[in-house]
Amino acid sequence: MVTQSPSLIVYEASAGSGKTFTLAAEYISLLVRNPQAYRQILAVTFTNKATEEMKTRILSQLFGIWRGLENSDDYRDFVCKRLGVDGAFVQHQAGIALHNLMHNYSYFRVETIDSFFQSVLRNLARELDLTATLRIGLNDSQVEEMAVDRLIDSLSASDKILQWLMHYIIDTINDDRSWNVIGQIKQFGKNIFRDFYKEESRRLHQVIGQEGFFSHYTTMLNDLKRQAEEKMKAIGDAFISEMHRAGLDDSDFAYGRSGVVGLFYKLQSGVFDPSVLGSRVMGCVGHPEKWCSNSHPRCSEIRQLLKTASSRCSSRPSASSPRSGDFMAHPT
């Protein structure tokens, strides 16, 4: 829907209805009417991603109109109808406008609302009795912490969010972690300031608002975690069994248990923290020749064993549980 007055045009549209096309076409229309108008035009977006998309759209379509490219016909037709001019005029003006923008790019003002207000404050520093070296910082962390504190203070016994928090606290206690989850919640809350959340917030609210979503989702995640842990332990068992079957032990591999062999002992014992992926382990990923020293008397035999097992693993379809040799292809 379009509402128009002598000085204002308001577009109201739902997601996916072509807002970016309309806004970019309006911007191009202003440039076609006056190729010098870019100095007086300000386009404001909410996210950095939207800013880059809008700039790219305007420049690419100006070029397409100027060169008569087919995929820019919709924009050309929009501008012709908007201004009441013919295609040749639009094509000529688009070329001039593109040239002006490229040679005066700093005046191409498509920016986020945050950066716009910061520029306004910097320009008004003298009127506000501030120093000329004013630097503006957005304290997202402080705002987020205050928002979490207010949210928790406002919760009642019947609130769904409080029930989620209680379930989360119980889960952390069962996992032998601290019951105080406020710091974790505040850290997670910083996502609301990121572009991906701003773009998907409406959809997330719809999904999270479904009855039983939280309990179902956490159950699913716990099942996936359990299955992954069982598989990792099975990989550790498979490696150690294969190593012993071949008459090998820790000392036959580079750095012993301080090297890549130690990874599988940790997996077997259920250790899955980041410590399992040390620099020595990562250096062996995809390089079986680094698993043992060149001076080892069975070096050629060990490397051939690793290559054979890796080839066997990669040539057959994935199975629900690993067999001997699975650990060779993907030691992480």
C-alpha positions in Angstrom: 0.0 0.0 0.0 1.3 3.5 -0.9 0.3 6.6 1.0 1.4 9.8 -0.7 1.5 13.5 0.3 3.4 16.4 -1.3 6.5 15.6 0.8 6.1 12.0 2.0 5.6 8.6 0.5 5.0 5.7 2.9 5.2 2.1 1.7 3.6 -0.6 3.9 4.4 -4.1 2.8 4.9 -7.6 4.3 8.0 -9.7 4.1 8.9 -10.9 0.6 6.6 -8.4 -1.1 9.3 -6.6 -2.9 10.3 -3.7 -0.5 14.0 -3.8 -1.6 13.0 -3.6 -5.3 10.7 -0.7 -4.7 13.1 1.3 -2.5 16.0 0.7 -4.9 13.8 1.7 -7.9 12.7 4.8 -6.0 16.4 5.7 -5.3 17.2 5.2 -9.0 14.2 7.3 -10.1 15.6 10.2 -8.1 19.0 9.8 -9.7 17.5 9.6 -13.2 15.5 12.8 -12.6 18.7 14.5 -11.4 22.1 12.6 -11.6 23.5 15.0 -9.0 20.8 14.2 -6.4 22.9 11.5 -4.7 24.3 14.3 -2.5 20.9 15.0 -1.0 19.6 11.4 -0.7 19.8 9.4 2.5 18.7 5.8 2.7 18.6 4.2 6.1 18.4 0.5 6.9 18.4 -1.6 10.1 21.3 -4.0 9.4 24.7 -4.0 7.8 23.7 -6.8 5.5 20.7 -4.8 4.2 23.0 -1.8 3.6 25.3 -3.8 1.4 22.4 -5.4 -0.4 20.8 -2.0 -1.1 24.0 -0.5 -2.4 24.8 -3.5 -4.6 21.3 -3.5 -5.9 21.3 0.2 -6.9 24.7 0.1 -8.5 24.1 -3.1 -10.4 20.7 -1.9 -11.7 22.1 1.5 -12.8 24.7 -0.4 -14.8 22.1 -2.8 -16.2 19.8 0.1 -17.3 22.7 2.0 -18.8 23.9 -1.1 -20.7 20.4 -2.2 -21.6 20.6 -5.5 -19.8 17.5 -7.7 -19.8 17.5 -8.4 -16.1 17.2 -4.6 -15.4 14.1 -4.2 -17.6 11.8 -4.2 -14.5 13.7 -1.3 -13.0 13.8 0.6 -16.2 10.0 0.2 -16.7 9.4 1.3 -13.1 11.4 4.5 -13.6 9.8 5.2 -16.9 6.3 5.0 -15.4 7.3 6.8 -12.2 8.8 9.8 -14.1 6.7 9.7 -17.3 9.8 9.5 -19.6 11.0 7.1 -22.3 13.5 4.3 -22.0 16.2 6.2 -23.9 16.2 9.1 -21.5 16.3 6.7 -18.5 19.2 4.8 -20.0 21.2 8.0 -20.7 20.6 9.4 -17.2 21.4 6.1 -15.5 24.9 6.1 -17.1 25.6 9.6 -15.8 24.3 8.8 -12.3 26.4 5.6 -12.1 29.5 7.6 -13.2 28.8 10.2 -10.5 28.3 7.7 -7.7 31.5 5.8 -8.6 33.6 8.9 -8.6 31.9 10.3 -5.4 31.3 7.2 -3.5 31.6 8.8 -0.1 28.4 10.7 -0.8 26.5 7.4 -1.5 24.6 7.5 1.8 23.0 4.1 2.4 23.7 3.3 6.0 22.3 1.7 9.1 20.2 3.8 11.5 22.9 3.4 14.2 25.7 4.9 12.0 23.3 7.6 10.9 22.6 8.8 14.4 26.3 8.6 15.2 27.2 10.9 12.3 24.5 13.3 13.4 25.9 13.5 16.9 29.4 14.0 15.6 28.3 16.8 13.4 26.5 18.4 16.3 29.4 18.1 18.7 30.0 21.9 18.9 26.3 22.7 19.5 26.2 20.1 22.2 29.3 21.5 23.8 31.3 18.4 23.2 34.9 18.0 22.1 35.7 17.8 18.4 37.3 14.4 19.1 34.0 12.9 20.2 33.8 9.1 19.9 30.5 7.4 20.2 30.2 3.8 21.4 27.1 1.7 21.6 27.1 -0.1 25.0 25.1 -3.1 23.9 26.4 -5.3 26.8 25.1 -2.9 29.4 21.7 -2.6 27.7 21.4 -6.3 27.4 22.3 -7.0 31.0 19.7 -4.5 32.2 17.1 -6.0 30.0 17.8 -9.5 31.4 17.6 -8.2 35.0 14.3 -6.5 34.4 12.9 -9.5 32.6 13.8 -11.8 35.5 12.4 -9.4 38.1 9.1 -9.2 36.2 8.5 -13.0 36.0 5.7 -14.6 37.9 5.3 -18.3 38.8 3.0 -18.9 35.8 5.2 -17.4 33.2 6.5 -19.8 30.5 9.9 -18.1 30.4 10.3 -18.8 34.2 9.5 -22.5 33.5 12.1 -22.6 30.8 14.7 -21.1 33.1 13.9 -23.6 35.8 14.2 -26.5 33.3 17.5 -25.1 32.1 18.8 -24.8 35.7 17.9 -28.4 36.5 19.6 -29.5 33.3 22.8 -27.7 34.2 22.8 -29.2 37.7 22.3 -32.7 36.2 25.3 -32.0 34.0 27.4 -31.1 37.1 27.5 -27.4 36.2 26.7 -24.4 38.2 23.0 -23.6 38.9 23.7 -19.9 38.4 22.8 -19.4 34.7 22.3 -15.7 34.7 25.7 -15.0 33.2 25.1 -17.5 30.4 21.6 -16.0 29.7 23.1 -12.6 29.4 25.8 -13.8 27.1 23.3 -15.6 24.9 21.1 -12.5 25.0 23.7 -10.6 23.0 22.4 -12.4 19.9 19.5 -9.9 19.8 22.0 -7.2 18.6 23.2 -9.3 15.7 22.0 -9.0 12.1 20.9 -12.7 11.8 18.6 -12.3 14.8 17.1 -9.1 13.5 16.3 -10.7 10.2 14.8 -13.9 11.7 13.3 -12.6 14.9 9.6 -12.8 13.8 10.0 -16.4 12.6 11.8 -17.3 15.8 9.1 -15.9 17.9 6.5 -17.9 16.0 8.4 -21.1 16.4 9.3 -20.6 20.1 5.6 -19.7 20.8 4.4 -23.2 19.8 3.1 -25.3 22.6 5.7 -27.7 23.9 8.4 -26.4 21.7 11.1 -25.9 24.3 10.7 -29.3 26.0 10.6 -31.1 22.6 13.6 -29.2 21.3 15.8 -29.7 24.4 14.9 -33.4 24.3 15.9 -33.7 20.7 19.2 -31.9 21.4 20.0 -34.2 24.4 19.3 -37.2 22.2 21.6 -35.9 19.5 24.3 -35.2 22.1 23.9 -38.7 23.6 24.2 -40.4 20.2 27.2 -38.3 19.3 29.0 -39.2 22.5 28.2 -42.9 22.0 29.7 -42.7 18.5 32.8 -40.9 19.7 33.4 -43.5 22.4 32.9 -46.3 19.8 35.5 -44.6 17.5 37.9 -44.6 20.4 37.3 -48.2 21.2 37.7 -49.1 17.5 41.0 -47.4 17.2 42.5 -49.0 20.3 41.2 -52.4 19.4 42.7 -52.1 15.9 46.0 -50.9 17.3 46.3 -53.8 19.7 45.2 -56.3 17.0 48.1 -55.1 14.8 50.5 -55.6 17.7 51.0 -51.9 18.2 51.0 -49.7 21.3 51.2 -46.0 22.2 54.9 -45.7 21.7 54.6 -46.8 18.0 53.0 -43.4 17.2 54.4 -39.9 17.2 54.5 -38.4 20.7 52.8 -41.4 22.3 49.7 -40.4 24.3 50.7 -36.7 24.0 50.0 -37.0 20.2 47.2 -38.2 18.1 46.9 -41.5 20.0 45.8 -39.6 23.1 42.8 -38.4 21.2 41.3 -41.8 21.0 42.0 -42.7 24.6 40.2 -39.5 25.6 37.2 -40.3 23.3 37.1 -43.8 24.8 36.9 -42.4 28.3 34.2 -39.8 27.4 36.4 -36.6 27.3 34.9 -34.3 24.6 36.1 -30.9 25.6 38.3 -28.7 23.3 41.5 -30.1 24.9 41.2 -33.2 22.7 42.1 -31.2 19.6 45.6 -30.0 20.4 48.0 -28.8 17.7 49.6 -32.2 17.4 46.3 -33.9 16.8 45.2 -31.2 14.2 48.5 -31.6 12.4 47.7 -35.3 11.8 44.3 -34.7 10.3 44.4 -35.8 6.7 48.1 -36.7 7.0 48.7 -40.3 7.9 52.4 -39.9 7.3 52.6 -37.8 10.4 51.2 -40.5 12.7 54.6 -42.2 13.2 58.3 -41.2 12.9 60.2 -41.9 9.8 62.8 -43.7 11.9 60.3 -46.2 13.3 61.1 -49.8 12.2 57.5 -50.5 11.2 56.9 -47.0 9.7 55.9 -48.3 6.2 53.6 -50.9 7.7 51.8 -48.5 10.0 51.3 -45.9 7.2 50.0 -48.6 4.9 47.6 -49.7 7.6 46.3 -46.2 8.0 45.9 -45.7 4.2 44.1 -49.0 3.8 41.8 -48.3 6.7 41.1 -44.7 5.4 40.3 -46.0 1.9 38.0 -48.7 3.3 36.2 -46.1 5.4 35.7 -43.6 2.6 34.6 -46.2 -0.1 31.6 -47.7 1.8 28.4 -46.0 2.8 28.1 -44.6 6.3 27.0 -47.0 9.0 25.1 -46.4 12.3 28.1 -47.4 14.3 31.9 -47.3 13.4 33.9 -50.4 12.5 37.6 -50.9 12.6 39.3 -48.3 10.4 36.6 -45.6 10.9 38.9 -43.6 13.0 41.5 -43.4 10.3 39.7 -41.1 7.9 38.3 -38.7 10.4 40.4 -38.7 13.6 38.6 -35.6 14.9 
